């Protein structure tokens, strides 16, 4: 059976897709143009928040993202009320990335929903896939941390600075290190 979905439909579903498909490239180029506007110096906070609502999939009240901010597409990102993302946050949002209400995300945090095939022959073709990232409410992610594709972080969790989160984090847990492990 032939898959009749567009490459973008495959990407959004988290399935293998071709990232150089013209529709996907156009969406990324639109996001690059949006980021240039968002990351412009001396932009008033009210204008930045309006731009967040324009460029991201869902944005709650009182969300603050300090520029520079970088993402792949923007429309796959949902951020809950009162969340704060510090300078130089990167979100690779080839599929859904959800950040809960009241989250505090430190500088230079990277959140990846983009992934690549493990088989080298497949990887050489340039195809990719995505796995959603879900970050619960009131989570604190320390600066320089990395959250890899497919991870869920439970409500009220703490991710220590510089940690690499490679597996799910239970609600209320504190994890540190590379790979991040629950601290007792």
Secondary structure by P-SEA (a helix, b strand, c coil): ccccccaaaaaaaccccccccaaaaaaaaaaaaaaaaaacccccaaaaaaaaaaccccccccccccccccccccccbbbccbbbbccbbbbbcccbbbbccbbbbccbbbbbcbbbbccaaaaaaccbbbbbbbbccbbbbccbbbbccbbbbccbbbbccbbbbcccccccbbbbcccccccc
